[in-house]
């Protein structure tokens, strides 16, 4: 058996016996008790296997060297699941999954090199190019690289968290070199004629989701659920008809957004259609997020609109419309649910671009 001994305010060590000798495993200061208990259980299992002559016990230094990427990812993702939002956890987990698939599940963390990061970047770039070509879509290498950079940000976050919690050494966090990309272009928006043209190509849940996002600026994940097993998403209980507002949840935060009278009318019409089948706990939109994006993208193409984006272009349109109507930056920030006002400031640039366009047209 092993036991945990407290050696400071936030420091612990694990005491165990191997071959009749007392052994000590130090744990980095600040390591969560939950993780220390996990280390203790691992040691107890390894000591038992050693005593049974099934597997030789590996001392701490060797253990640090043999910890694989899969083992590290599993430990830190389990520890962080209650510390970060569901969306952050999903992005971290997805990024690590595709990274491990490229560089190898059994690669020891201690053997990870800059060349593995370069290998991952090259592999993802080639794969994404092939995907675009197979779908006969134009290859925007700059856009693909931005996506790979986002994956690298998530992978780096996992490594940093693992080092902070003592799962790996600080020196084992690799150097992440990101792709150099062109400055992100301003988000595009839709005018009223384009909005109506897209809506005419949709029906059912897809059309209702379209109007919800159009009038609330909601994110895709605030309206639709991720998978068939996922119960998260907009439910009827979240729609407050009495006070004409809607509760949206995303990125670990909740917000209430006022509902435009036209949206209230459309939601009431859908509720009336349901009749006795109406259940406040049911999802309003039964589509998955990916299905919703596919529906929107197809509708935009059918409407003959050549602008970039699918679901998110409606969010950009709603934010810009608010600014044009006289809302201040802080109000738009609250409406969108941005944590930082700097994220919202991009929409002021859109409004300035629109103003310039109008000036150019007025004095032609």
SERO-4910 file (N, C-alpha, C, O; in steps of 0.05 Angstrom, whole numbers):
BEGIN
 pado doro    nc1    nc2    nc3   cac1   cac2   cac3    cc1    cc2    cc3    oc1    oc2    oc3
  Unk    A     17    -24      0      0      0      0     17     25      0     40     25     10
  Unk    A      6     46    -11     20     72    -11      3     92      4    -21     87      8
  Unk    A     15    113     13     -1    134     27     10    161     20     34    165     13
  Unk    A     -8    181     22     -1    209     15      7    224     40     -7    222     60
  Unk    A     29    239     38     38    254     61     40    284     52     52    291     32
  Unk    A     27    301     68     27    330     62     53    341     73     61    337     96
  Unk    A     68    356     56     93    367     64     94    398     63    115    410     67
  Unk    A     72    410     58     70    439     56     41    447     52     23    430     53
  Unk    A     37    473     49     10    483     46     -4    471     22    -27    462     24
  Unk    A     10    469     -1     -2    457    -25     16    436    -37     17    433    -62
  Unk    A     32    422    -20     51    403    -31     47    376    -18     40    374      6
  Unk    A     51    355    -33     47    327    -24     70    310    -34     84    317    -53
  Unk    A     73    287    -21     91    266    -32     78    239    -26     62    236     -8
  Unk    A     85    220    -42     73    193    -39     94    174    -28    116    172    -39
  Unk    A     88    160     -7    106    141      6     97    113     -1     73    106      2
  Unk    A    115     96     -9    109     68    -15    133     51    -10    155     62     -6
  Unk    A    130     25    -10    152      6     -5    156    -12    -29    136    -23    -40
  Unk    A    181    -15    -37    188    -32    -60    211    -49    -52    233    -38    -45
  Unk    A    208    -75    -54    229    -94    -46    239    -90    -18    263    -92    -11
  Unk    A    220    -83      0    226    -79     28    238    -52     34    245    -47     57
  Unk    A    241    -35     15    253     -9     19    233     13     16    215     12     -1
  Unk    A    235     33     34    217     56     33    224     74      9    248     81      6
  Unk    A    205     81     -7    209     98    -30    191    123    -27    170    123    -15
  Unk    A    200    144    -40    185    170    -39    183    181    -67    202    182    -82
  Unk    A    159    188    -74    155    202   -100    145    230    -94    124    234    -82
  Unk    A    161    250   -102    154    278    -98    133    286   -119    134    277   -142
  Unk    A    115    303   -111     95    314   -129     99    344   -131    102    357   -110
  Unk    A     98    356   -155    102    385   -158     83    401   -140     59    394   -138
  Unk    A     92    423   -127     74    440   -111     50    449   -128     53    457   -151
  Unk    A     27    449   -115      3    459   -128    -12    438   -144    -33    443   -155
  Unk    A     -1    413   -144    -15    391   -158    -41    385   -144    -42    382   -120
  Unk    A    -64    384   -158    -90    379   -146    -90    352   -131    -78    333   -140
  Unk    A   -105    352   -109   -106    327    -93   -117    304   -109   -108    281   -106
  Unk    A   -136    310   -127   -147    289   -144   -126    275   -161   -126    251   -165
  Unk    A   -107    291   -171    -85    280   -187    -65    265   -170    -55    244   -178
  Unk    A    -60    275   -146    -42    261   -127    -53    234   -121    -38    214   -120
  Unk    A    -79    232   -116    -92    207   -110    -91    188   -134    -88    163   -131
  Unk    A    -92    199   -158    -89    183   -182    -61    171   -184    -57    148   -191
  Unk    A    -40    188   -178    -13    178   -178    -10    156   -157      4    136   -162
  Unk    A    -22    159   -134    -20    139   -112    -32    112   -122    -20     91   -117
  Unk    A    -54    113   -135    -67     88   -145    -49     74   -166    -47     50   -166
  Unk    A    -37     90   -183    -19     80   -204      5     65   -191     12     43   -199
  Unk    A     16     78   -170     39     66   -156     31     39   -143     46     20   -144
  Unk    A      7     39   -131     -2     15   -117     -6     -8   -137      2    -31   -131
  Unk    A    -17     -2   -160    -21    -23   -181      6    -33   -190     10    -57   -193
  Unk    A     25    -15   -195     52    -23   -205     67    -39   -185     82    -58   -192
  Unk    A     65    -32   -159     78    -47   -138     67    -75   -137     82    -95   -134
  Unk    A     40    -77   -139     27   -104   -138     36   -121   -162     41   -145   -158
  Unk    A     38   -110   -185     47   -125   -209     76   -133   -206     84   -155   -214
  Unk    A     92   -115   -194    120   -121   -189    123   -145   -170    139   -163   -174
  Unk    A    107   -144   -148    109   -166   -128    100   -192   -140    111   -213   -132
  Unk    A     81   -191   -158     71   -216   -171     89   -225   -194     83   -244   -208
  Unk    A    112   -210   -198    131   -217   -220    118   -216   -247    126   -230   -266
  Unk    A     98   -199   -250     84   -195   -276     97   -173   -292    101   -176   -316
  Unk    A    104   -151   -279    116   -129   -293    134   -114   -273    127   -107   -251
  Unk    A    159   -109   -283    178    -96   -266    170    -67   -260    161    -53   -278
  Unk    A    173    -58   -235    166    -31   -228    185    -11   -241    209    -15   -242
  Unk    A    174     11   -252    190     31   -266    193     55   -247    173     66   -238
  Unk    A    218     63   -241    222     85   -223    213    111   -236    208    112   -260
  Unk    A    210    132   -220    198    157   -229    212    169   -253    198    178   -272
  Unk    A    238    170   -254    252    183   -276    246    169   -302    240    182   -323
  Unk    A    246    143   -302    239    127   -325    210    131   -333    203    131   -357
  Unk    A    193    134   -313    165    138   -318    160    164   -333    144    165   -351
  Unk    A    174    185   -325    171    211   -338    179    208   -367    168    221   -385
  Unk    A    200    192   -372    210    189   -399    191    172   -417    191    176   -441
  Unk    A    176    153   -404    160    135   -420    130    144   -422    115    130   -436
  Unk    A    122    165   -409     95    175   -411     88    182   -440    102    198   -452
  Unk    A     68    169   -451     61    173   -479     42    197   -482     30    207   -463
  Unk    A     40    206   -507     22    229   -513     -7    221   -506    -22    237   -495
  Unk    A    -14    196   -512    -42    187   -506    -47    188   -476    -68    197   -467
  Unk    A    -28    178   -460    -31    178   -431    -33    206   -420    -49    212   -403
  Unk    A    -15    223   -430    -16    251   -420    -42    265   -427    -54    278   -410
  Unk    A    -51    261   -452    -76    274   -460   -100    264   -444   -117    279   -436
  Unk    A   -100    237   -439   -122    225   -424   -124    237   -396   -145    243   -385
  Unk    A   -100    240   -383    -99    250   -356   -108    279   -354   -125    286   -337
  Unk    A    -97    296   -371   -103    324   -368   -131    331   -377   -144    348   -366
  Unk    A   -141    317   -397   -169    322   -406   -189    314   -385   -210    326   -382
  Unk    A   -183    292   -371   -200    283   -350   -201    303   -327   -222    309   -315
  Unk    A   -177    314   -320   -175    333   -298   -188    360   -305   -199    373   -287
  Unk    A   -187    368   -330   -197    394   -338   -227    395   -345   -238    416   -350
  Unk    A   -240    372   -345   -268    371   -355   -287    388   -338   -307    397   -348
  Unk    A   -280    392   -313   -297    409   -295   -285    437   -292   -297    453   -277
  Unk    A   -263    442   -305   -250    468   -302   -254    487   -326   -251    511   -324
  Unk    A   -260    475   -349   -264    491   -373   -291    485   -385   -304    466   -377
  Unk    A   -300    502   -403   -327    499   -415   -327    473   -432   -306    463   -440
  Unk    A   -351    464   -438   -355    440   -454   -343    444   -482   -331    426   -493
  Unk    A   -347    468   -493   -336    473   -520   -306    473   -521   -294    462   -539
  Unk    A   -293    485   -500   -264    485   -498   -253    457   -495   -234    450   -508
  Unk    A   -267    441   -478   -258    413   -475   -260    398   -501   -243    382   -508
  Unk    A   -282    403   -516   -286    389   -541   -264    396   -561   -253    379   -575
  Unk    A   -257    422   -563   -237    431   -582   -209    421   -574   -194    412   -591
  Unk    A   -203    421   -548   -177    410   -539   -175    380   -545   -154    371   -555
  Unk    A   -197    366   -540   -197    337   -544   -194    330   -574   -179    312   -581
  Unk    A   -209    345   -590   -208    340   -619   -180    346   -630   -169    330   -646
  Unk    A   -168    368   -622   -142    376   -632   -121    355   -624   -104    348   -640
  Unk    A   -122    346   -599   -102    326   -590   -106    299   -605    -87    285   -611
  Unk    A   -131    293   -611   -137    268   -625   -124    268   -653   -112    248   -661
  Unk    A   -128    290   -668   -116    290   -695    -86    293   -694    -72    283   -712
  Unk    A    -75    306   -673    -46    309   -670    -34    281   -664    -14    274   -677
  Unk    A    -46    266   -646    -36    240   -639    -38    221   -663    -21    204   -667
  Unk    A    -59    224   -679    -62    207   -702    -39    210   -722    -31    191   -735
  Unk    A    -29    235   -724     -7    240   -742     20    232   -731     35    219   -746
  Unk    A     26    239   -706     53    234   -696     56    207   -682     79    198   -677
  Unk    A     34    194   -675     36    168   -662     25    167   -634     34    183   -617
  Unk    A      7    148   -628     -5    147   -602     14    139   -580     11    147   -557
  Unk    A     35    123   -587     53    114   -567     79    129   -565     99    121   -552
  Unk    A     80    152   -578    104    169   -577    107    180   -549     89    194   -539
  Unk    A    130    176   -535    134    187   -509    135    217   -510    147    229   -529
  Unk    A    124    230   -491    125    260   -490    153    270   -490    160    290   -503
  Unk    A    171    255   -476    199    264   -474    213    263   -501    234    275   -505
  Unk    A    202    248   -521    215    246   -547    202    264   -568    210    263   -591
  Unk    A    183    279   -560    169    298   -579    189    320   -587    201    333   -570
  Unk    A    191    324   -613    210    345   -623    195    365   -641    172    361   -648
  Unk    A    209    386   -648    198    407   -665    190    394   -692    172    403   -705
  Unk    A    205    374   -700    199    361   -726    172    348   -726    160    345   -747
  Unk    A    163    339   -703    136    327   -701    114    348   -705     94    342   -718
  Unk    A    119    372   -695    100    394   -699     99    401   -729     77    405   -740
  Unk    A    123    402   -741    124    408   -770    110    386   -786     97    391   -806
  Unk    A    114    361   -778    101    338   -791     71    341   -790     57    336   -809
  Unk    A     61    348   -766     32    352   -763     21    374   -781      1    370   -794
  Unk    A     35    396   -781     26    419   -798     25    411   -827      5    417   -841
  Unk    A     46    398   -837     47    390   -865     25    370   -872     12    373   -893
  Unk    A     21    351   -854      1    330   -859    -27    342   -860    -43    335   -878
  Unk    A    -33    360   -842    -60    373   -841    -64    391   -865    -86    391   -877
  Unk    A    -43    405   -873    -46    422   -897    -52    406   -922    -69    413   -938
  Unk    A    -37    384   -926    -41    368   -949    -69    355   -949    -83    353   -969
  Unk    A    -77    345   -925   -104    332   -923   -126    352   -929   -145    345   -944
  Unk    A   -125    376   -918   -146    396   -923   -147    404   -952   -169    409   -963
  Unk    A   -124    406   -965   -123    413   -993   -137    391  -1010   -153    397  -1028
  Unk    A   -132    366  -1003   -144    344  -1017   -174    343  -1013   -189    337  -1031
  Unk    A   -183    350   -988   -212    350   -982   -226    372   -999   -247    367  -1011
  Unk    A   -213    395  -1001   -225    416  -1018   -227    409  -1047   -246    414  -1061
  Unk    A   -205    397  -1057   -204    389  -1085   -224    367  -1091   -237    367  -1113
  Unk    A   -228    348  -1072   -247    326  -1077   -276    336  -1078   -293    325  -1091
  Unk    A   -281    358  -1064   -308    370  -1063   -310    392  -1085   -330    406  -1086
  Unk    A   -289    395  -1101   -288    415  -1122   -292    443  -1111   -306    460  -1123
  Unk    A   -281    448  -1087   -282    474  -1075   -255    488  -1080   -234    475  -1080
  Unk    A   -255    514  -1084   -230    529  -1087   -212    526  -1062   -222    528  -1040
  Unk    A   -187    521  -1066   -168    518  -1044   -158    545  -1035   -143    558  -1049
  Unk    A   -166    553  -1011   -156    577   -998   -135    569   -977   -142    564   -954
  Unk    A   -110    568   -986    -89    559   -968    -87    576   -943    -81    566   -921
  Unk    A    -91    602   -945    -90    620   -922   -111    612   -902   -106    612   -877
  Unk    A   -135    606   -911   -157    598   -893   -151    571   -880   -156    568   -856
  Unk    A   -140    552   -895   -133    526   -884   -112    529   -862   -113    517   -841
  Unk    A    -92    546   -867    -70    551   -847    -81    563   -821    -72    557   -799
  Unk    A   -101    581   -824   -113    593   -800   -127    571   -784   -126    572   -759
  Unk    A   -139    552   -797   -152    530   -783   -132    512   -769   -136    504   -746
  Unk    A   -109    507   -782    -88    491   -769    -76    506   -745    -70    494   -725
  Unk    A    -73    532   -748    -64    549   -725    -82    546   -701    -73    545   -678
  Unk    A   -108    545   -706   -128    542   -684   -124    515   -671   -126    512   -646
  Unk    A   -118    494   -687   -113    467   -675    -88    469   -658    -87    457   -636
  Unk    A    -67    483   -667    -42    485   -652    -47    500   -626    -34    493   -605
  Unk    A    -64    520   -626    -70    534   -601    -82    515   -581    -75    516   -557
  Unk    A   -100    498   -589   -113    479   -571    -93    457   -561    -94    449   -538
  Unk    A    -76    448   -579    -56    428   -571    -37    441   -551    -30    428   -531
  Unk    A    -28    465   -556    -10    479   -537    -24    483   -510    -10    481   -489
  Unk    A    -50    489   -510    -64    492   -485    -64    467   -468    -61    468   -443
  Unk    A    -66    444   -481    -65    418   -467    -38    413   -455    -36    405   -432
  Unk    A    -16    418   -470     11    415   -460     16    434   -436     28    426   -416
  Unk    A      8    459   -439     13    478   -418     -1    470   -392     10    472   -370
  Unk    A    -26    461   -395    -42    452   -372    -29    428   -359    -28    426   -334
  Unk    A    -19    409   -375     -6    385   -365     19    393   -349     25    380   -328
  Unk    A     34    413   -358     58    422   -344     50    436   -318     63    432   -297
  Unk    A     29    452   -319     21    466   -295     12    448   -273     15    453   -249
  Unk    A      0    425   -281    -11    406   -261      9    384   -254      3    365   -239
  Unk    A     34    386   -265     55    367   -257     54    340   -271     68    322   -263
  Unk    A     38    338   -293     37    313   -307     62    309   -324     72    287   -328
  Unk    A     71    331   -336     96    331   -351    114    354   -340    104    371   -325
  Unk    A    139    354   -348    157    376   -340    153    400   -358    144    398   -381
  Unk    A    159    424   -348    157    448   -364    175    446   -389    167    456   -410
  Unk    A    198    433   -386    216    430   -409    205    412   -431    216    411   -453
  Unk    A    184    397   -425    172    378   -444    150    391   -461    139    379   -479
  Unk    A    144    416   -455    125    431   -472    139    439   -497    158    455   -496
  Unk    A    131    429   -520    145    435   -545    142    464   -554    124    478   -545
  Unk    A    159    472   -573    157    498   -584    137    497   -608    142    483   -627
  Unk    A    116    512   -606     96    512   -627    100    536   -646     96    559   -638
  Unk    A    108    530   -670    112    551   -690     88    552   -708     82    533   -722
  Unk    A     74    574   -708     49    576   -723     54    585   -752     75    597   -758
  Unk    A     35    579   -769     37    589   -797     34    619   -797     18    630   -782
  Unk    A     49    632   -814     44    660   -819     22    663   -840     23    651   -861
  Unk    A      1    677   -832    -22    680   -850    -28    710   -855    -20    727   -840
  Unk    A    -42    714   -877    -50    742   -883    -70    751   -862    -83    735   -849
  Unk    A    -72    777   -859    -90    789   -839   -118    780   -846   -127    779   -869
  Unk    A   -133    772   -825   -160    763   -828   -178    785   -840   -178    808   -831
  Unk    A   -192    777   -861   -210    796   -874   -234    802   -857   -242    786   -840
  Unk    A   -245    825   -860   -269    833   -845   -292    813   -851   -295    805   -874
  Unk    A   -307    806   -831   -330    788   -835   -349    800   -855   -354    824   -856
  Unk    A   -361    783   -872   -381    793   -890   -408    792   -878   -413    777   -859
  Unk    A   -426    809   -888   -454    810   -877   -473    808   -900   -466    810   -924
  Unk    A   -499    804   -894   -520    801   -913   -538    826   -913   -543    837   -892
  Unk    A   -549    833   -936   -569    854   -936   -596    841   -934   -598    816   -936
  Unk    A   -617    857   -932   -644    846   -928   -653    828   -951   -666    808   -947
  Unk    A   -646    836   -975   -654    821   -999   -641    793   -998   -653    773  -1005
  Unk    A   -615    792   -990   -601    767   -989   -612    749   -967   -614    725   -970
  Unk    A   -620    762   -944   -631    747   -922   -657    733   -931   -661    709   -925
  Unk    A   -674    747   -945   -699    736   -955   -694    714   -976   -709    694   -977
  Unk    A   -674    718   -992   -667    698  -1013   -658    672  -1001   -666    650  -1010
  Unk    A   -642    674   -980   -633    649   -966   -656    636   -952   -659    611   -953
  Unk    A   -672    651   -938   -695    640   -923   -714    625   -941   -726    605   -933
  Unk    A   -717    634   -966   -735    621   -985   -725    593   -993   -740    577  -1004
  Unk    A   -700    587   -987   -688    561   -993   -689    541   -970   -680    519   -972
  Unk    A   -700    550   -947   -700    534   -923   -729    527   -914   -748    540   -923
  Unk    A   -731    507   -898   -757    500   -887   -753    485   -860   -731    477   -853
  Unk    A   -775    481   -846   -774    466   -821   -755    478   -800   -753    502   -796
  Unk    A   -741    459   -787   -722    467   -765   -700    486   -776   -692    504   -762
  Unk    A   -691    481   -800   -670    497   -812   -679    526   -815   -664    544   -809
  Unk    A   -703    530   -824   -714    557   -827   -718    571   -800   -712    594   -797
  Unk    A   -728    556   -780   -733    568   -754   -706    576   -741   -703    597   -730
  Unk    A   -686    558   -744   -659    564   -734   -648    589   -747   -635    605   -735
  Unk    A   -653    591   -773   -644    615   -788   -655    640   -776   -640    660   -773
  Unk    A   -681    641   -770   -693    665   -759   -683    670   -731   -680    693   -723
  Unk    A   -679    649   -715   -669    653   -688   -642    667   -688   -637    685   -673
  Unk    A   -624    657   -705   -597    668   -707   -598    696   -719   -583    714   -711
  Unk    A   -615    700   -739   -617    726   -752   -625    748   -732   -615    770   -734
  Unk    A   -643    741   -713   -654    761   -695   -639    762   -667   -644    780   -652
  Unk    A   -623    742   -662   -609    741   -635   -579    742   -638   -565    746   -618
  Unk    A   -568    737   -662   -539    736   -665   -527    712   -651   -503    712   -644
  Unk    A   -543    691   -647   -534    667   -632   -512    652   -647   -510    653   -672
  Unk    A   -495    639   -632   -475    621   -644   -490    595   -651   -511    589   -641
  Unk    A   -477    580   -669   -489    554   -677   -493    536   -653   -514    523   -651
  Unk    A   -473    535   -635   -474    518   -612   -494    526   -591   -501    511   -573
  Unk    A   -505    551   -593   -525    560   -575   -553    553   -584   -573    556   -569
  Unk    A   -555    543   -609   -581    536   -620   -584    506   -625   -605    494   -619
  Unk    A   -563    493   -635   -564    465   -642   -546    449   -624   -528    460   -611
  Unk    A   -551    423   -623   -534    405   -606   -512    392   -623   -514    392   -647
  Unk    A   -492    381   -609   -468    371   -623   -473    343   -635   -464    338   -658
  Unk    A   -487    326   -621   -491    298   -630   -518    288   -620   -532    301   -605
  Unk    A   -525    264   -630   -551    252   -622   -552    247   -592   -574    248   -580
  Unk    A   -529    242   -580   -528    236   -551   -527    261   -534   -531    260   -510
  Unk    A   -522    284   -547   -518    309   -533   -546    322   -528   -560    327   -547
  Unk    A   -552    328   -503   -578    340   -496   -576    370   -494   -596    383   -487
  Unk    A   -552    381   -498   -549    410   -496   -560    424   -522   -558    412   -544
  Unk    A   -570    447   -519   -581    462   -541   -605    479   -532   -612    478   -508
  Unk    A   -616    494   -549   -638    511   -542   -664    495   -538   -672    480   -556
  Unk    A   -676    498   -515   -700    484   -508   -723    504   -505   -719    528   -502
  Unk    A   -748    494   -507   -771    511   -505   -772    525   -478   -782    548   -476
  Unk    A   -762    512   -458   -762    524   -431   -744    549   -430   -747    565   -412
  Unk    A   -725    551   -449   -707    574   -449   -720    599   -463   -708    620   -463
  Unk    A   -743    595   -474   -757    617   -488   -778    630   -470   -798    617   -463
  Unk    A   -773    654   -462   -791    668   -443   -810    686   -460   -803    709   -465
  Unk    A   -833    675   -467   -852    690   -483   -864    714   -468   -869    735   -480
  Unk    A   -867    710   -442   -880    731   -426   -863    757   -426   -874    779   -428
  Unk    A   -836    753   -423   -818    777   -423   -804    781   -449   -787    799   -452
  Unk    A   -812    766   -470   -802    769   -497   -771    768   -497   -758    787   -507
  Unk    A   -760    747   -486   -731    744   -486   -724    714   -488   -741    697   -483
  Unk    A   -699    709   -496   -690    682   -500   -664    677   -486   -646    694   -486
  Unk    A   -661    654   -473   -637    648   -458   -618    631   -475   -626    609   -484
  Unk    A   -594    641   -480   -575    626   -496   -551    618   -479   -542    633   -462
  Unk    A   -542    594   -483   -519    583   -468   -497    574   -488   -502    559   -506
  Unk    A   -473    584   -483   -450    576   -500   -424    585   -488   -423    606   -475
  Unk    A   -403    569   -493   -376    575   -483   -376    579   -452   -362    596   -441
  Unk    A   -393    563   -439   -393    563   -409   -408    587   -397   -406    592   -373
  Unk    A   -422    603   -414   -436    626   -404   -465    626   -412   -472    613   -432
  Unk    A   -481    641   -397   -509    644   -404   -515    673   -408   -503    691   -395
  Unk    A   -534    679   -426   -542    707   -430   -572    708   -438   -582    688   -450
  Unk    A   -585    729   -433   -612    733   -441   -612    754   -464   -600    776   -461
  Unk    A   -625    748   -486   -626    766   -509   -655    773   -514   -672    756   -515
  Unk    A   -661    799   -517   -689    807   -524   -697    795   -551   -681    793   -569
  Unk    A   -723    788   -553   -732    776   -578   -747    797   -594   -764    812   -583
  Unk    A   -741    799   -619   -755    817   -637   -784    806   -641   -788    782   -641
  Unk    A   -804    823   -643   -832    814   -647   -835    794   -669   -852    775   -667
  Unk    A   -820    796   -691   -822    777   -713   -813    749   -704   -824    729   -713
  Unk    A   -792    748   -688   -782    723   -678   -803    710   -659   -808    686   -659
  Unk    A   -814    727   -641   -835    717   -623   -857    704   -638   -867    683   -631
  Unk    A   -865    717   -659   -887    707   -676   -881    680   -689   -897    662   -689
  Unk    A   -856    677   -699   -848    652   -712   -846    629   -691   -853    607   -697
  Unk    A   -836    636   -667   -833    615   -647   -861    607   -636   -865    583   -631
  Unk    A   -879    626   -633   -906    619   -624   -920    602   -645   -935    584   -638
  Unk    A   -915    608   -670   -928    592   -691   -918    563   -691   -934    545   -694
  Unk    A   -892    559   -686   -881    532   -684   -892    518   -659   -899    494   -661
  Unk    A   -894    532   -637   -905    520   -613   -934    511   -617   -942    490   -608
  Unk    A   -949    528   -631   -977    521   -637   -979    497   -655   -997    480   -652
  Unk    A   -961    494   -674   -960    471   -692   -956    445   -677   -967    425   -684
  Unk    A   -940    446   -656   -934    422   -640   -958    412   -625   -961    388   -621
  Unk    A   -976    430   -617  -1000    422   -603   -995    406   -578   -979    415   -561
  Unk    A  -1007    383   -576  -1004    366   -552   -976    355   -549   -968    346   -528
  Unk    A   -961    355   -572   -934    344   -571   -914    363   -559   -891    357   -554
  Unk    A   -923    388   -553   -905    408   -542   -896    400   -514   -912    392   -497
  Unk    A   -869    401   -510   -857    394   -484   -836    415   -478   -817    418   -494
  Unk    A   -838    430   -456   -819    452   -450   -790    442   -449   -771    457   -454
  Unk    A   -786    416   -444   -759    405   -442   -748    395   -468   -724    387   -470
  Unk    A   -764    397   -489   -754    388   -516   -736    409   -528   -738    433   -522
  Unk    A   -719    400   -546   -703    418   -562   -720    433   -583   -737    421   -595
  Unk    A   -715    458   -586   -729    474   -606   -720    466   -634   -736    462   -652
  Unk    A   -693    463   -637   -681    455   -662   -670    427   -659   -652    423   -642
  Unk    A   -680    409   -674   -671    381   -670   -647    373   -687   -637    351   -685
  Unk    A   -637    392   -703   -614    386   -719   -588    387   -703   -586    400   -682
  Unk    A   -568    372   -712   -541    374   -702   -528    399   -714   -537    409   -735
  Unk    A   -507    409   -701   -493    433   -710   -483    430   -739   -487    448   -755
  Unk    A   -471    407   -745   -460    403   -772   -482    403   -793   -478    413   -815
  Unk    A   -505    390   -786   -527    389   -805   -538    417   -810   -545    424   -832
  Unk    A   -539    433   -789   -549    461   -791   -530    477   -810   -540    491   -827
  Unk    A   -504    474   -806   -485    488   -824   -488    479   -853   -487    496   -871
  Unk    A   -492    453   -857   -495    443   -884   -520    454   -898   -519    461   -921
  Unk    A   -542    456   -882   -567    467   -893   -563    496   -901   -572    504   -922
  Unk    A   -550    511   -883   -546    540   -889   -528    544   -913   -534    561   -930
  Unk    A   -507    528   -914   -488    531   -936   -501    525   -963   -497    539   -983
  Unk    A   -517    504   -963   -532    496   -988   -552    518   -996   -554    524  -1020
  Unk    A   -566    529   -976   -585    550   -982   -572    575   -993   -583    588  -1011
  Unk    A   -549    582   -982   -534    606   -992   -525    602  -1021   -527    620  -1037
  Unk    A   -516    577  -1027   -508    571  -1055   -532    572  -1074   -530    583  -1096
  Unk    A   -554    561  -1065   -578    560  -1082   -589    589  -1087   -600    594  -1108
  Unk    A   -585    606  -1067   -594    634  -1070   -576    650  -1088   -581    673  -1094
  Unk    A   -554    638  -1096   -535    651  -1114   -518    672  -1101   -508    690  -1114
  Unk    A   -514    669  -1075   -498    688  -1059   -469    678  -1057   -465    655  -1049
  Unk    A   -450    694  -1064   -422    685  -1065   -405    693  -1040   -381    691  -1041
  Unk    A   -418    701  -1019   -404    710   -995   -395    686   -979   -408    665   -979
  Unk    A   -373    690   -963   -362    668   -947   -379    664   -922   -392    682   -912
  Unk    A   -379    639   -913   -392    634   -887   -419    620   -890   -430    618   -912
  Unk    A   -429    609   -867   -455    596   -867   -471    607   -843   -483    628   -846
  Unk    A   -470    593   -821   -485    602   -797   -474    629   -787   -490    647   -780
  Unk    A   -448    632   -786   -436    655   -773   -440    681   -788   -439    702   -775
  Unk    A   -446    680   -814   -450    704   -828   -476    719   -818   -478    743   -820
  Unk    A   -495    703   -808   -519    715   -796   -512    729   -770   -524    750   -764
  Unk    A   -494    718   -755   -485    730   -729   -472    757   -735   -477    777   -722
  Unk    A   -454    757   -756   -441    782   -764   -462    803   -773   -460    826   -766
  Unk    A   -482    793   -787   -503    811   -798   -519    824   -775   -524    848   -775
  Unk    A   -526    808   -755   -541    818   -732   -525    838   -716   -536    859   -709
  Unk    A   -500    833   -712   -483    852   -696   -480    878   -711   -482    900   -699
  Unk    A   -475    877   -737   -472    901   -752   -498    917   -753   -497    942   -752
  Unk    A   -520    903   -756   -546    917   -756   -551    932   -730   -563    954   -731
  Unk    A   -543    921   -708   -546    934   -682   -530    960   -681   -540    981   -673
  Unk    A   -505    959   -690   -488    983   -691   -500   1004   -709   -500   1028   -703
  Unk    A   -510    996   -732   -521   1014   -751   -547   1027   -740   -554   1050   -747
  Unk    A   -560   1013   -722   -584   1023   -710   -579   1042   -686   -597   1053   -674
  Unk    A   -553   1045   -679   -546   1064   -658   -537   1052   -632   -531   1066   -613
  Unk    A   -535   1025   -630   -526   1012   -606   -497   1018   -602   -481   1020   -621
  Unk    A   -488   1021   -576   -460   1026   -571   -445    999   -570   -457    978   -569
  Unk    A   -418   1001   -569   -401    977   -570   -407    958   -546   -407    934   -549
  Unk    A   -411    970   -523   -416    954   -499   -442    938   -501   -444    915   -493
  Unk    A   -462    950   -513   -487    936   -517   -485    914   -537   -497    892   -533
  Unk    A   -469    918   -558   -465    897   -578   -449    874   -566   -454    851   -571
  Unk    A   -430    881   -549   -414    861   -535   -431    843   -518   -429    818   -518
  Unk    A   -450    855   -503   -468    839   -486   -487    822   -503   -492    799   -497
  Unk    A   -496    834   -525   -514    819   -544   -500    794   -555   -513    773   -556
  Unk    A   -475    797   -562   -461    774   -574   -449    755   -554   -443    732   -560
  Unk    A   -446    765   -529   -434    748   -508   -404    746   -510   -392    726   -501
  Unk    A   -391    767   -521   -362    767   -522   -350    773   -494   -360    789   -479
  Unk    A   -329    759   -488   -315    763   -462   -300    790   -462   -297    803   -442
  Unk    A   -289    796   -486   -272    821   -488   -284    839   -509   -293    831   -530
  Unk    A   -284    865   -503   -295    884   -521   -278    887   -547   -288    895   -568
  Unk    A   -252    879   -545   -235    880   -568   -245    861   -590   -241    867   -614
  Unk    A   -258    839   -582   -269    821   -602   -292    834   -617   -296    829   -641
  Unk    A   -307    850   -603   -330    863   -614   -323    886   -633   -338    893   -651
  Unk    A   -299    898   -628   -291    922   -643   -289    918   -673   -290    937   -688
  Unk    A   -286    893   -681   -284    888   -710   -308    898   -725   -307    905   -748
  Unk    A   -332    897   -711   -356    905   -724   -358    935   -729   -373    944   -746
  Unk    A   -343    951   -714   -342    979   -719   -328    985   -745   -334   1004   -760
  Unk    A   -308    967   -752   -294    970   -778   -313    964   -801   -311    976   -822
  Unk    A   -331    944   -797   -350    937   -818   -368    961   -823   -374    968   -846
  Unk    A   -378    974   -801   -395    997   -805   -381   1020   -819   -393   1033   -835
  Unk    A   -355   1023   -813   -340   1044   -826   -337   1038   -856   -338   1056   -873
  Unk    A   -333   1012   -862   -331   1004   -890   -357   1010   -905   -357   1019   -928
  Unk    A   -379   1004   -891   -405   1008   -904   -410   1038   -908   -421   1046   -929
  Unk    A   -402   1054   -889   -405   1083   -891   -388   1094   -915   -398   1110   -931
  Unk    A   -364   1084   -918   -346   1092   -940   -359   1085   -967   -359   1100   -986
  Unk    A   -371   1060   -967   -384   1052   -992   -407   1070  -1000   -411   1077  -1023
  Unk    A   -422   1078   -979   -445   1096   -984   -436   1124   -994   -448   1136  -1011
  Unk    A   -414   1133   -982   -403   1159   -990   -393   1158  -1019   -399   1176  -1035
  Unk    A   -379   1136  -1025   -370   1132  -1053   -393   1132  -1073   -391   1144  -1095
  Unk    A   -415   1119  -1065   -438   1118  -1083   -452   1144  -1085   -462   1152  -1107
  Unk    A   -453   1159  -1063   -468   1185  -1063   -455   1206  -1080   -468   1224  -1090
  Unk    A   -428   1204  -1084   -414   1225  -1098   -401   1216  -1124   -381   1227  -1133
  Unk    A   -413   1195  -1135   -403   1185  -1161   -409   1206  -1183   -401   1201  -1206
***
